[in-house]
Amino acid sequence: MKNLLAAILLATTGASSGALAAERTVTMAVQNMTCAACPYIVQESMSAVDGVEKVIVSFEDKTATVTFDDAKATVAAIADASEHAGYPATLKE
């Protein structure tokens, strides 16, 4: 009976797609960073994407490590935001 009630409750409340969301962290190679201000611009542009939780930019390594909710943001959207700011970014293998 408890299992039946749990199934009914789940069916009536609906399983949201957010239940399948996961926090994801990727490292991206970032081009065109030539001065001390560049990492700040990259961080701000990537952070502006809905779902991005944290961005750590390394000027020395020319990378950005991005943590995001994969139900709200995609790697492509993050890369596009960076490119629009003048810093093309690609997923680092």
C-alpha distances in whole Angstrom, upper triangle without the diagonal:
4,5,5,6,9,10,11,12,14,15,17,18,20,21,24,27,28,25,27,30,32,35,38,41,44,48,50,54,56,59,62,62,65,66,64,62,61,58,57,57,55,52,52,52,49,47,48,45,42,39,42,41,44,48,50,53,56,59,61,58,58,54,51,48,45,42,40,36,36,34,37,40,41,44,46,46,47,50,51,51,53,56,56,57,60,58,57,54,52,49,51,50
4,5,5,6,9,10,10,12,14,15,16,18,18,22,25,25,22,24,27,29,32,35,38,41,45,48,51,53,57,59,59,62,62,60,59,57,54,54,54,52,49,49,49,46,44,45,42,39,36,39,38,41,44,47,50,53,56,57,55,55,51,48,45,42,38,36,33,33,31,34,37,39,42,44,43,44,47,48,48,50,53,53,54,57,55,54,51,49,47,48,48
4,5,5,6,9,10,10,12,14,15,16,16,20,22,23,20,22,25,27,30,33,36,39,43,45,49,51,54,57,57,60,61,59,57,56,53,52,52,50,47,48,47,44,43,43,40,37,35,37,37,40,43,45,48,51,54,56,53,53,49,46,43,40,37,35,31,31,29,32,35,36,39,41,41,42,45,46,46,48,51,51,52,55,53,51,48,47,44,46,45
4,5,5,6,9,10,10,12,14,15,16,20,22,24,21,23,26,28,32,34,38,41,44,47,50,52,56,58,58,62,62,60,59,57,54,53,53,51,49,49,48,45,44,44,41,38,35,38,38,41,44,47,50,53,56,57,55,54,51,48,45,42,38,36,32,32,30,33,36,37,40,42,42,43,46,47,47,49,51,52,53,56,54,52,50,48,45,47,47
4,5,5,6,9,10,11,12,14,15,19,22,23,20,22,25,28,31,34,37,40,44,46,50,52,55,58,57,61,61,59,57,56,53,52,52,50,47,47,47,44,42,42,40,36,34,37,36,40,43,46,49,52,55,57,54,54,50,47,44,41,37,35,31,31,29,31,35,37,40,42,41,42,45,46,46,48,50,51,52,55,53,52,49,48,45,47,47
4,5,5,6,9,10,11,12,12,16,19,19,17,19,22,24,27,30,34,37,40,43,46,48,51,54,54,57,57,56,54,52,49,49,49,46,44,44,44,41,39,39,37,33,31,34,33,36,39,42,45,48,51,53,51,50,46,43,40,37,34,31,28,28,26,28,32,33,36,38,38,39,42,43,43,45,47,48,49,51,50,48,46,44,42,43,43
4,5,5,6,9,10,10,11,15,17,19,16,18,21,24,27,30,33,36,40,42,46,47,51,54,53,57,57,56,54,52,49,49,48,46,44,44,43,40,39,39,36,33,31,33,33,37,40,42,45,48,51,53,50,50,46,43,40,37,34,31,28,27,25,28,31,32,35,37,37,38,41,42,42,44,46,47,48,51,49,47,45,43,41,43,42
4,5,5,6,9,10,12,15,18,20,18,20,23,26,29,32,35,38,42,44,47,49,52,55,55,58,58,57,55,53,51,50,49,47,45,45,44,41,40,39,37,33,31,34,34,38,41,44,47,50,53,55,52,52,48,45,42,39,35,33,29,29,26,28,32,33,37,38,37,39,42,42,43,45,47,47,49,51,50,49,46,45,42,45,44
4,5,5,6,8,10,13,17,17,15,18,21,24,27,30,33,36,40,42,46,47,50,53,52,56,56,54,52,51,48,47,47,45,42,42,41,39,37,37,34,31,29,32,32,35,38,41,44,47,51,53,50,49,46,42,40,36,33,30,26,27,24,26,30,32,35,37,36,37,40,41,40,43,45,45,47,49,48,47,44,43,41,43,43
4,6,5,6,7,10,13,14,12,15,18,20,24,26,30,33,37,39,42,44,47,50,49,53,53,52,50,48,45,44,44,42,40,39,39,36,34,34,32,28,26,29,29,32,36,38,42,44,48,49,47,46,42,39,36,33,30,27,23,23,21,23,26,28,32,33,32,34,37,37,37,40,42,42,44,46,45,44,41,40,37,40,40
4,6,5,7,11,14,16,14,16,19,22,26,28,32,34,38,40,43,45,48,51,50,54,54,53,51,49,47,46,45,43,41,41,40,37,36,35,32,29,27,31,31,34,37,40,43,46,49,51,49,48,44,41,38,35,32,29,25,24,21,24,27,29,32,34,33,35,37,38,38,41,43,43,44,47,46,44,42,40,38,41,41
4,5,9,11,15,16,15,18,20,24,27,30,33,36,40,41,45,46,49,51,51,55,55,53,51,50,47,46,45,43,41,41,40,37,36,35,32,29,27,31,31,35,38,41,44,47,50,52,50,49,45,42,39,36,33,30,26,26,22,24,28,30,33,35,33,35,38,38,38,41,43,43,45,47,46,45,43,42,40,42,43
4,7,9,12,13,12,15,18,21,24,27,30,33,37,38,42,43,46,48,48,51,52,50,48,46,44,42,42,40,38,37,36,34,32,32,29,26,24,27,28,31,34,38,41,44,47,49,47,46,42,39,36,33,29,26,22,23,19,21,25,27,31,32,31,32,35,36,35,38,40,40,41,44,43,42,40,39,37,40,40
4,6,9,11,10,13,15,19,22,24,28,31,34,36,39,40,43,46,46,50,50,48,46,44,42,41,40,38,36,36,35,32,31,30,27,24,22,26,26,30,33,36,39,42,45,47,45,43,40,37,34,31,28,24,21,20,17,19,23,25,28,29,28,30,33,33,33,36,38,38,39,42,41,40,37,36,34,37,37
4,7,8,7,9,12,15,18,21,25,27,31,33,36,37,41,43,43,47,47,46,44,42,39,39,38,36,34,34,33,30,28,28,25,22,20,23,24,27,30,33,36,39,42,44,41,40,37,34,31,28,24,21,18,17,14,17,20,22,25,27,26,27,30,31,31,34,36,36,37,40,38,37,35,33,31,34,34
4,5,6,8,10,13,16,19,22,25,28,30,33,34,38,40,40,44,44,43,41,39,36,35,35,32,30,30,29,26,25,25,22,18,17,20,21,24,27,30,33,36,39,41,39,37,34,31,28,25,22,18,15,14,11,13,17,19,22,24,23,24,27,28,28,30,32,32,34,36,35,34,32,31,29,31,32
4,5,6,7,11,14,16,20,22,25,26,30,31,34,37,37,41,41,40,38,36,33,33,32,30,28,28,27,24,23,23,19,16,14,18,19,22,25,28,30,33,36,38,36,34,31,28,25,22,19,16,12,11,8,11,14,15,19,20,19,21,24,24,25,27,29,29,31,33,32,31,28,27,25,28,28
4,5,5,8,11,14,17,20,24,25,29,30,33,35,35,39,39,38,36,34,31,30,30,28,26,25,24,22,20,20,17,14,12,15,16,19,22,25,28,31,34,36,34,32,29,26,23,20,17,13,10,10,7,9,12,15,18,20,19,20,23,24,23,26,28,28,30,32,31,30,27,26,24,27,28
4,6,8,12,14,18,21,25,26,30,32,35,38,37,41,41,40,38,36,33,33,32,30,28,28,27,24,23,23,21,18,15,17,18,21,24,27,29,32,36,37,35,34,30,27,24,21,18,15,11,11,9,12,15,17,20,22,21,22,25,26,26,28,31,31,32,35,33,32,29,28,26,28,28
4,6,10,12,16,18,22,24,28,29,33,36,35,39,40,38,37,35,32,32,31,29,27,27,26,23,22,23,20,17,14,17,17,20,23,25,28,31,34,35,33,32,28,25,22,19,16,14,10,9,8,11,14,15,17,20,19,20,23,24,25,27,29,30,31,33,31,30,27,25,23,25,25
4,7,9,13,15,19,21,25,26,29,32,32,35,36,35,33,31,28,28,28,25,23,24,23,19,18,19,16,14,11,13,14,16,19,22,24,27,30,32,30,29,25,22,19,16,13,10,7,6,5,8,10,12,14,17,16,17,20,21,21,23,26,27,28,30,28,26,24,22,20,22,23
4,6,10,13,16,19,22,24,28,30,30,33,34,33,31,29,26,26,26,23,21,22,22,18,17,19,16,14,11,12,12,14,17,19,22,24,28,29,27,26,22,19,16,13,10,8,6,6,7,10,11,12,14,17,17,16,19,21,21,22,25,26,27,29,26,25,22,21,18,20,20
4,7,10,14,16,20,21,25,28,27,30,31,29,28,26,23,23,23,20,18,19,19,16,15,17,14,13,9,9,9,11,13,15,18,21,24,26,24,23,19,16,13,10,7,6,5,6,9,10,10,11,12,16,16,14,17,20,19,20,23,24,25,27,24,23,20,19,16,18,19
4,7,10,13,17,18,22,25,24,28,28,27,26,24,21,22,22,19,17,19,18,14,14,17,14,14,10,10,10,11,12,14,16,19,22,23,21,20,16,14,10,8,6,5,6,6,10,11,10,10,10,14,14,13,15,18,18,18,21,23,23,24,22,20,17,16,13,14,15
4,7,10,14,16,19,22,21,25,25,24,24,21,18,19,20,16,15,17,17,13,13,16,14,15,12,10,10,9,9,11,13,15,18,20,17,17,13,10,7,5,4,6,9,9,13,13,11,11,10,14,14,12,14,17,17,16,19,21,21,22,19,18,15,14,11,12,13
4,6,10,12,16,19,19,22,23,23,22,19,17,18,18,15,14,17,16,12,14,16,15,16,14,11,12,11,10,11,12,13,17,18,14,14,10,8,6,5,7,9,11,11,15,15,12,11,8,12,13,11,11,15,15,14,17,19,19,20,17,15,12,10,7,8,10
4,7,9,13,16,16,19,20,20,20,17,14,16,17,13,13,16,15,12,14,17,16,18,16,13,14,12,10,9,9,10,13,14,11,10,7,6,4,6,9,11,15,14,18,18,15,13,10,13,14,11,11,15,15,13,15,18,18,18,15,13,10,9,6,6,8
4,6,10,13,13,16,18,18,18,15,13,15,15,11,12,15,14,11,14,16,15,18,17,14,15,13,10,10,9,10,12,13,10,9,5,5,6,8,11,13,16,15,19,18,15,13,9,11,12,10,8,12,13,10,12,15,15,15,11,10,6,5,4,5,8
4,7,10,10,14,16,17,17,13,12,15,15,11,13,16,15,13,16,18,18,21,20,17,18,16,13,12,10,10,11,11,8,6,5,7,9,11,15,17,20,19,23,22,18,16,12,13,15,12,10,13,14,11,12,15,15,13,10,8,5,5,6,5,9
4,7,7,11,13,14,14,10,9,12,12,8,11,14,12,11,15,17,16,20,20,17,18,16,12,12,9,9,9,11,9,5,5,7,10,12,16,17,21,20,23,22,18,16,13,13,14,11,9,12,12,8,9,12,11,10,6,6,4,7,9,9,13
4,6,9,12,14,14,10,11,14,12,10,13,16,14,14,17,19,19,22,23,20,22,19,16,15,12,12,10,12,10,7,8,10,14,16,19,21,24,24,27,25,21,19,16,15,16,14,11,13,13,10,9,12,11,9,5,5,6,9,12,12,15
4,6,9,12,12,8,10,13,11,10,14,15,14,15,18,19,20,24,25,22,24,21,17,17,13,13,10,12,12,9,11,13,16,18,22,23,27,26,29,27,23,22,19,18,19,16,13,14,14,11,10,12,10,7,6,7,9,12,15,16,19
4,6,8,8,5,7,10,9,9,12,14,13,14,17,19,20,23,24,21,22,19,15,14,10,10,7,9,10,7,9,11,15,17,20,22,26,26,29,27,23,22,19,19,19,16,14,16,15,11,12,14,11,9,7,10,11,14,16,16,19
4,7,8,7,9,12,12,12,15,16,16,18,20,22,23,27,28,24,25,22,18,17,13,12,8,10,12,9,13,14,18,20,24,26,29,30,33,31,27,26,23,23,23,20,18,19,18,15,15,17,14,11,10,13,14,17,20,19,22
4,5,6,8,10,11,12,14,15,16,18,20,21,23,27,28,24,25,22,18,16,13,12,8,10,13,11,14,15,19,20,24,26,30,31,33,31,28,27,25,25,24,21,20,21,19,16,17,18,14,13,12,15,17,20,22,21,25
4,6,7,8,10,11,12,14,16,17,18,20,22,26,26,23,23,19,16,14,11,10,8,10,13,12,14,14,17,19,22,25,28,30,32,30,27,27,24,25,24,21,20,22,19,16,18,19,15,15,14,17,18,21,22,22,25
4,6,5,7,9,10,11,13,15,16,17,20,23,24,21,21,18,15,14,11,12,9,13,15,13,14,14,17,18,21,23,27,28,31,28,25,25,23,23,22,19,19,19,17,14,16,16,12,13,12,16,17,20,22,22,26
4,5,5,6,9,10,11,12,14,16,18,21,22,19,20,17,13,12,9,10,8,11,13,10,11,11,15,16,19,21,25,26,28,26,23,22,20,20,19,16,15,16,14,11,12,13,10,9,8,12,13,16,18,19,22
4,5,5,6,9,10,11,12,14,16,19,20,16,17,14,10,9,6,7,6,10,11,9,9,8,12,13,16,18,22,23,26,23,20,20,18,19,18,15,14,16,14,11,13,14,11,12,10,13,12,15,17,17,20
4,5,5,6,9,10,10,12,15,18,19,15,16,13,10,10,8,10,10,13,15,12,12,11,13,14,16,18,21,23,25,23,20,21,19,20,18,15,15,16,14,11,14,14,11,12,11,15,15,18,19,20,23
4,5,5,6,9,10,11,13,17,18,15,16,14,11,12,10,12,11,15,16,13,13,11,14,14,17,18,21,23,25,22,19,19,18,18,16,13,13,14,11,8,11,11,7,9,9,12,13,16,18,19,23
4,6,5,6,8,10,12,15,16,13,14,12,9,9,7,10,10,14,14,10,10,8,11,11,14,15,19,20,22,19,16,16,14,15,13,10,10,11,9,6,9,10,7,9,7,10,9,13,14,16,19
4,6,5,6,9,11,13,14,10,11,9,6,7,6,10,11,15,14,12,11,8,10,9,12,13,16,18,20,18,15,16,14,16,14,10,12,13,10,8,12,13,10,12,11,13,12,15,15,17,20
4,6,5,6,9,12,13,11,12,10,8,10,10,14,14,18,18,15,14,11,13,12,14,14,17,19,21,17,15,16,16,16,14,11,13,13,9,9,12,12,9,12,12,14,14,17,18,20,23
4,6,5,7,11,13,10,13,12,10,12,11,15,15,19,18,15,14,11,13,12,14,14,16,17,19,16,13,14,13,13,11,8,9,9,6,6,9,8,7,10,9,11,11,15,16,18,22
4,5,6,9,10,7,10,9,7,10,10,14,15,18,17,14,12,9,10,8,10,10,13,14,16,13,10,11,10,11,9,6,8,9,6,6,10,10,9,12,10,11,10,12,13,16,19
4,5,8,8,6,7,7,6,10,11,15,17,20,19,17,15,11,11,9,10,9,12,14,16,13,11,12,12,14,11,8,11,12,9,10,13,13,12,15,14,15,14,16,16,18,22
4,6,9,7,10,10,10,14,14,18,19,23,22,20,17,14,15,12,13,11,13,15,16,12,11,13,13,14,10,9,12,11,8,10,13,12,11,15,15,16,15,17,18,21,24
4,6,6,9,11,11,14,15,19,21,24,23,20,17,14,14,11,11,9,11,12,12,9,7,9,10,11,7,6,10,10,7,10,13,12,12,16,15,15,14,16,16,19,22
4,6,9,11,13,16,18,22,24,27,25,23,20,17,16,12,12,9,9,10,10,6,6,10,12,13,9,9,13,13,11,14,16,16,16,19,19,19,17,19,18,21,24
4,6,9,11,15,17,21,23,26,25,23,19,16,14,11,9,5,5,7,8,5,5,9,11,13,10,10,14,14,13,15,18,18,18,21,20,20,18,18,17,20,22
4,6,8,11,14,17,20,22,21,19,16,12,11,7,6,4,6,9,10,8,7,9,10,12,10,8,12,13,11,13,16,16,16,19,17,17,15,16,15,18,20
4,7,10,13,17,20,22,21,20,17,13,11,8,6,5,7,11,12,11,10,12,13,16,14,12,15,17,15,15,19,20,19,21,20,20,18,19,17,19,21
4,7,10,13,16,19,18,17,14,10,8,6,5,7,10,13,15,14,12,14,13,16,15,12,14,17,15,14,18,19,18,20,18,19,16,17,16,17,20
4,6,10,13,15,14,13,10,7,6,5,6,9,13,14,17,15,13,14,13,15,14,10,12,15,13,12,15,17,15,17,14,15,13,15,14,15,18
4,7,10,12,11,11,8,6,5,7,9,12,16,18,21,19,17,17,15,18,17,13,14,17,15,13,17,18,16,18,15,16,14,15,14,14,17
4,6,9,9,8,6,4,6,9,12,15,18,20,23,21,18,18,15,17,17,13,13,16,14,12,15,17,14,15,12,14,12,14,14,13,17
4,5,5,6,5,6,8,11,15,18,21,23,26,24,21,21,18,20,20,16,16,19,17,14,17,19,17,16,13,15,13,14,15,13,16
4,6,5,7,9,12,14,18,21,24,25,29,27,24,23,20,21,21,18,17,19,18,14,16,19,16,15,12,14,13,15,16,15,18
4,6,8,11,13,16,20,23,27,27,31,29,26,25,22,23,24,20,19,22,21,17,19,22,19,18,15,16,15,17,17,15,18
4,5,9,11,14,18,21,24,25,28,27,24,22,19,21,22,18,17,20,20,16,18,21,19,18,14,15,13,14,14,11,14
4,7,10,13,17,19,23,23,27,25,22,20,17,18,19,16,14,17,16,13,14,17,15,14,10,11,10,11,12,11,14
4,7,10,13,16,20,20,23,22,19,17,14,16,17,13,12,15,15,12,14,17,15,14,11,11,8,9,10,8,12
4,6,10,12,16,17,20,19,16,15,12,14,14,11,10,14,13,10,13,16,14,14,11,11,9,10,10,9,13
4,7,10,14,15,18,17,14,14,11,14,15,11,12,15,14,13,16,18,17,18,14,14,11,11,10,10,13
4,6,10,11,15,13,11,11,9,12,12,9,11,14,13,12,15,17,16,18,15,15,11,12,10,11,14
4,7,9,12,12,10,11,10,14,13,11,13,16,15,15,18,20,19,21,18,18,15,15,13,14,16
4,6,9,8,7,8,9,12,11,9,13,15,14,15,18,19,19,21,19,19,16,16,14,16,18
4,5,6,6,8,10,13,12,12,15,17,16,17,20,21,22,24,22,21,19,18,16,19,20
4,5,5,6,9,11,11,11,14,16,16,17,20,21,22,24,22,21,18,17,15,17,18
4,6,8,11,13,12,13,16,17,17,20,22,22,24,26,24,23,21,20,18,21,22
4,7,11,12,10,11,14,15,14,17,19,19,21,23,22,21,19,19,18,21,23
4,7,8,7,7,11,11,11,14,16,16,18,20,18,17,15,15,14,17,19
4,5,5,6,9,10,11,13,14,16,17,19,17,15,13,12,11,15,16
4,6,5,6,9,10,11,12,14,16,17,14,12,10,9,8,11,13
4,5,5,6,9,10,10,12,14,15,14,11,9,9,9,13,15
4,5,5,6,9,10,11,13,14,13,12,11,11,12,15,18
4,5,5,6,9,10,11,13,11,10,8,9,10,13,16
4,5,5,6,9,10,11,9,7,5,6,8,12,15
4,5,5,6,9,10,9,8,8,10,12,15,18
4,5,5,7,9,9,9,9,12,14,17,20
4,5,5,7,5,6,6,10,12,14,18
4,5,5,5,4,7,10,13,15,19
4,5,7,8,10,13,16,19,22
4,6,8,10,14,17,19,23
4,6,10,13,16,18,22
4,6,10,13,15,18
4,7,10,12,16
4,7,9,12
4,6,9
4,6
4
